[in-house]
Amino acid sequence: MAALVAGVQYGLTSHGQFNENKSLIFVKLTDSAIRAIEEYLKNKVSQFLINFI
């Protein structure tokens, strides 16, 4: 599970062109939301591998 450590300063860099029309929004996800996203991505990769073979 992904987690940020308290007391550590984090930054964000942008590679490529930055468009001023875009907004950056930080959100704090619940544990269940993070697990749901991780499960979705795991299934997506598995499905890709099944279709690739």
Long-range contacts (C-beta under 8 A, 24 or more apart in sequence): 1-31, 1-34, 1-35, 1-38, 2-34
